[in-house]
């Protein structure tokens, strides 16, 4: 398994985020909203959004760093969709294992939904 986070595994352009928010399905957890949509590239791509509601720049960057680390370590759990993980208030207070537990629930729900529609 490749544990790096390559450029082609990231959402980089504003248009990609806009397309995802317009056509994607939303899954809510206590501290995150996961928006996902099929992309056709054959692999999962991630984008992370943390507004000023989450906290100051240090807190927002920490949340984004932890989400990237979760994605990097658990890429094989993600199906080949585009994902935008949006942090809500309080996400900056989560420890890494709490963040992992919360995102794992959302990823499992997305995977189960996809499989129920004919994997």
Legacy VTK file of the C-alpha trace (Angstrom):
# vtk DataFile Version 3.0
C-alpha trace
ASCII
DATASET POLYDATA
POINTS 119 float
0.000 0.000 0.000
1.239 3.457 -0.920
0.935 5.744 2.118
1.823 8.954 0.312
-0.703 11.606 -0.658
-0.169 12.319 -4.336
-1.333 15.380 -6.235
-3.901 13.389 -8.220
-5.549 12.339 -4.925
-6.448 15.926 -4.008
-9.205 18.256 -5.133
-7.285 21.311 -6.286
-9.617 23.580 -8.230
-12.588 25.627 -7.095
-14.660 24.184 -9.937
-14.173 20.687 -8.507
-15.445 21.814 -5.101
-18.437 23.582 -6.697
-19.355 20.534 -8.797
-19.091 18.323 -5.738
-21.273 20.568 -3.579
-23.892 20.849 -6.340
-24.171 17.149 -7.184
-22.809 15.318 -4.141
-24.524 13.414 -1.348
-23.991 14.673 2.215
-23.281 12.566 5.272
-23.256 14.262 8.675
-21.316 13.346 11.795
-21.005 15.332 15.008
-18.032 17.377 13.819
-17.890 16.849 10.030
-19.953 16.907 6.867
-18.707 14.520 4.195
-19.848 15.382 0.678
-19.149 12.730 -1.931
-19.842 12.152 -5.594
-18.613 9.807 -8.302
-15.837 11.292 -10.370
-14.732 8.655 -12.882
-10.995 8.973 -12.241
-10.772 5.484 -10.750
-9.411 6.556 -7.375
-10.524 8.550 -4.347
-9.755 12.270 -4.206
-10.095 14.456 -1.136
-10.679 18.102 -0.398
-10.859 19.594 3.093
-12.765 22.699 4.141
-12.442 24.406 7.523
-14.044 27.825 7.911
-13.338 30.404 10.606
-16.185 28.890 12.639
-13.808 26.026 13.459
-11.256 28.283 15.126
-8.202 30.370 14.426
-5.701 29.532 11.671
-3.698 27.215 13.913
-6.817 25.200 14.836
-8.056 25.028 11.222
-4.678 23.885 9.936
-4.480 21.221 12.654
-7.890 19.834 11.699
-6.933 19.768 8.025
-3.626 18.067 8.833
-5.385 15.365 10.876
-7.992 14.734 8.160
-5.235 14.428 5.536
-3.414 11.968 7.790
-6.595 9.919 8.234
-7.102 9.809 4.461
-3.467 8.936 3.822
-3.549 6.001 6.252
-7.011 4.703 5.270
-7.101 5.254 1.494
-8.080 1.646 0.909
-11.370 2.207 2.834
-12.493 4.969 0.457
-14.310 4.027 -2.739
-13.390 5.855 -5.959
-15.356 9.060 -5.317
-14.497 12.709 -4.823
-14.823 13.694 -1.164
-15.018 17.091 0.501
-14.710 16.826 4.258
-16.080 19.949 5.899
-15.176 20.610 9.534
-17.880 21.884 11.900
-17.547 23.736 15.193
-15.682 21.711 17.788
-13.638 19.690 15.299
-10.508 21.445 16.527
-10.957 19.856 19.979
-10.888 16.267 18.691
-7.981 13.943 19.321
-6.762 11.966 16.310
-8.395 8.698 17.415
-11.746 10.489 17.916
-11.481 12.044 14.463
-10.679 8.608 12.988
-13.675 7.018 14.687
-16.016 9.722 13.418
-14.766 9.698 9.830
-14.745 5.897 9.744
-18.495 5.913 10.467
-19.117 8.265 7.534
-16.871 6.303 5.157
-18.531 3.033 6.164
-21.968 4.564 5.564
-20.921 5.767 2.100
-19.447 2.363 1.251
-22.590 0.548 2.452
-24.835 2.888 0.496
-22.798 2.287 -2.658
-22.899 -1.485 -2.123
-26.657 -1.478 -1.521
-27.088 0.180 -4.936
-25.194 -2.661 -6.639
-21.485 -2.939 -5.994
LINES 1 120
119 0 1 2 3 4 5 6 7 8 9 10 11 12 13 14 15 16 17 18 19 20 21 22 23 24 25 26 27 28 29 30 31 32 33 34 35 36 37 38 39 40 41 42 43 44 45 46 47 48 49 50 51 52 53 54 55 56 57 58 59 60 61 62 63 64 65 66 67 68 69 70 71 72 73 74 75 76 77 78 79 80 81 82 83 84 85 86 87 88 89 90 91 92 93 94 95 96 97 98 99 100 101 102 103 104 105 106 107 108 109 110 111 112 113 114 115 116 117 118
